[in-house]
Amino acid sequence: MSYTNPILELEKQKLLLQKEYEAEREAFRHQTEARGMGRLLKRGDAWWPLSVGKAYYNSLNQYCVEVTRREDDDTDHNFEYGRPVSFFKAQQSAAGMSSITYLNDIRGCSVSYVDADRMVIIIGSEDAVQSLRLAATDGLGVQLSFDETSYRIMSDALSRVISARGTRLAYLRDLFYTDLPLQRFTFAPISVPWLNPAQEHAVNEVLRAKDVSIVHGPPGTGKTTTLVEAIVECLRRENQVMVCAQSNMAVDWISEKLVDRGVPVLRIGNPTRVNDKMLSFTYERQFESHPDYPQLWSLRKAIRELRHHRKRGDRSFHDKLDRLRSRATEIEMSINQQLFGEARVIASTLVGSANRILEGQKYATLFIDEAAQALEAACWIPIRRATRVVFAGDHCQLPPTVKSYEALREGLGVTLMERVVRQKPDAVTLLTTQYRMNEDIMRFSSEWFYHGKVESAPDVRHRSVLDYDIPMLWIDTADMSCREEFVGESYGRINKTEARLTLAALQLYSDKVGRERILSERIDVGIISPYRAQVQFLRHLIKADPWFKPYRHLITVNTVDGFQGQERDIILISLVRANDEGQIGFLRDLRRMNVAITRARMKLIILGDAPTMTRHPFYKRLYEYIDNL
């Protein structure tokens, strides 16, 4: 056993998490107070003005209200299930918004789900809704609030792991932090002929693992396909498994794939993309679809009316209330027992696994997808419910978001998956065949990040938009008067000339391909920039230019983080940075660049100032690699 002390390491994690909490809280305060509501609206952290729709009790007996964004706005927003929100009212003036007043008497609100310009918000009481309706006449708005709950849940999870003694949780803790040997089941490998050899091996390694297994999936290698197959095979041997991920979107994605395979999924929490298919396997929707739910709803209504119409001196009040509550609890437990009994997969976010409806639930196997993007503390939340853990992800792509530089420097950005990869290399299975990219695009990433072990499948090796096309191009903007500008901490930097050149490059290449072919074959395009300001400026240019109108539905513009897990036929990357000092900021985090360059199926065009970028060895090597194609 190594000398690493798990308790001390976890105590350190807890301290670093506190630093991150304080840094994010301060950043939120600064964004809200110093930068003004206009910035929050542009960032997608606020909606204003709002109209207030219907209010009702949902199936979880939470009082909800619908709000709708009144102005047509294509700004991306950051509202999603579970995030806390607060309401405000503001007047329209010549200078914009004025006299912003927060409705501090309406507390404890959170998002239930968002669909386009409509949002359902869990709110405290019926009286609060009346206040909202009155405020709507004065310009009602809603903004994201600081999320204290997630930090509290993560901190509690670390405390629970630290204090564990003689339990499975304590064993996994010591295993992940020390040289304790892995334990495996021994049986002949199963055959999964529709998978490639590496994927099949990964499924078998998952099945053999008694404690932990890691599926390391580089871009385009079919990580989700492999994970779904591993889950299906586990369910041949186990009654039920739990599947978690850091984000709602990742949970939705794997849940959809499992549903497509005919696996009964119970999704805890509402999906990011609201549609009938997604909603049908949520806990809330299945709960209210149960044949006993009308009776439960009637009992809950009777309880509310009894409280509302309570008469002074009514000695039978408590007896009536207790009888109704007891019967309601009995029905609720019966419905829960049936829903959980019928589901084969319980799916939630990592923080969502702390939901009260999961209290007492245990699972033989826990799958954590996109584990390389999750803080270690978040992973420990569901691990307490599991006997063994399967991590899936790629620690050579996007890391977890850490706002505190001090906490990041001291190790908060090291994920539990990374820790186990280092401590237990025998638990790792690398997927080695990718099905997305032209070989030339993949080769650079494979050599730099994956020791040259990732190869292209034969049917994608030479894929291209045009015959005899060079799949990668770097347009050096050094002599084109491209200079970066700093536009604020939350937006970072912008390079307007480079943005215009990016769209000019797209127009030129599109003309080569031909308008008719682009539209008929639906050749899609992604434009990526590391900086939010550049993304928004590019979107503005595309919207304002009539040339792009026929193609807009085929063009996506977003940050690197926004493109995680996605792919496009053509990718353009605007690097933005252009200065005499060779400063490239967070572009030094090469994992982000790995994500960016591996989104392209057939054509990758990079625009950047070569003298600035190539002072870094990675970008120098990339520039030379492309130049030699």
Helices and strands as residue ranges (DSSP letters): H 6-33, H 36-43, E 46-47, E 50-57, E 63-69, E 84-93, E 96-102, E 109-115, E 118-122, H 126-135, G 136-138, E 140-144, H 148-163, H 168-177, H 197-208, E 212-216, H 223-235, E 241-245, H 248-260, E 265-267, H 276-280, H 283-289, H 293-308, H 317-342, E 345-349, G 351-354, G 356-358, E 363-369, G 371-373, H 376-383, E 386-393, H 405-409, H 416-423, G 425-427, E 428-430, E 433-434, H 439-449, E 455-456, E 472-476, E 485-486, E 493-494, H 496-513, H 515-521, E 525-528, H 532-544, G 546-554, E 555-558, G 561-563, E 568-574, G 585-588, H 590-597, E 600-608, H 610-613, H 617-627
